[in-house]
Every structure is written in C-alpha cells, then in structure tokens.
C-alpha cells in the first residue's frame, strides 16, 4: 500500500501548530492599511463580521509595523 505523501508547505509555515511567518515591506503594509480603511468606510454591504475580520488584520499589521493607526473612526475597529 502506498504511503500518503505529506503536503509540502513553505519553510516559514509549521503545519503542526498552524503558524507561519509572512514577510512584507512596510510600504506594502501601509497600502494594505489604506485599503482596509477605505473598505471599512465605503463598503456599505459589508457585514459586521467582515468588518471585525478586517480590523483583526489591521491590528496585526499596525502592531508589527507601528504605523500609528490607533485612532478609531466612525466606530470601526474599536
């Protein structure tokens, strides 16, 4: 019987604990933050759950890069 092959993954991902590293330049992180802010402000069809998910991503990016996006606007990401 053939052995089941383990799926290959990136070396920065550890499947046993489902954690990994993501590398991006600060310039890209700032652009992602701007896209998140724009989406939160202008997408009226977005559910509260979707908004919370975007806020989690924004919080992680802000914490890593120290972008200074702590200000809460329009009750988003509070």
Steps between C-alpha positions, in 0.01 A plus 500: 500500500636842404591740775299821505726788405511791740405822325797728447485838662710812514792479746355793696181305570478240774193285431509324838412824678341675200732802528726669254684813411397755244754746365400827341653840462373785714393682184274206411366484856402868482320440170310206652400720794372766262299239310350372826409853612341575162299177509376563852387850410349444156368143483148523635426135417770371733369304796611570856688171499690603186584834663629320808716274283652799321563668834689195626726515196547875541587456867764239421656716229494807722657313792781360287586815306401770749314688229308709753149405394365491855242771447146364485276655235128454450492230768710261290770281652413601852 
